């Protein structure tokens, strides 16, 4: 997995602290420092989609930033900022899938592939709405498990980065990641059966 650690990591954290203190110049300087990472995240989200795309990576970055922009200043560091962005991107894609389905009057959702590296057992094809519903059910059981899926699966974060954001051990993240994958696999299989 690609970790999002760069020379500017400390600079982003410093700017986040300054922005939370009301420094508008600092807030404006954050986006250019993380823009390439945001585009990588967007491409990662879009690679999971199959079929006709209704949104491009740049548009996904911009829509997600509009969605989470203000809350991003509450991020502890660059990794946390990117995790918030990844969550916003997922929400934008879910919104687009809902819009597309409404336009098709109930047509099939936008399918995505869970690779064998992420799925509990073998690859399977699901749609973004089914995954969103399964993540909602997971979040009802454990918000931490839901966040771990978002950070690792959608955000491409390492177990160590997730552990630092959540304030738990790497081993806890590894155990929770396994639990979450098993739960989602079961939920998505039941939904397709």
LINVENMO-V319575 format. One record per helix or strand of 3 or more residues. SS is the DSSP state (2 for helix, 1 for strand). FROM is the first residue (numbers start at 0). TO is the last residue. If there is no record, write none. Layout:
BEGIN
ss/from/to
SS/FROM/TO
SS/FROM/TO
END
This chain:
BEGIN
ss/from/to
2/8/19
2/23/46
2/56/71
2/77/102
1/110/113
1/123/126
2/127/140
2/142/153
2/158/165
2/169/191
END
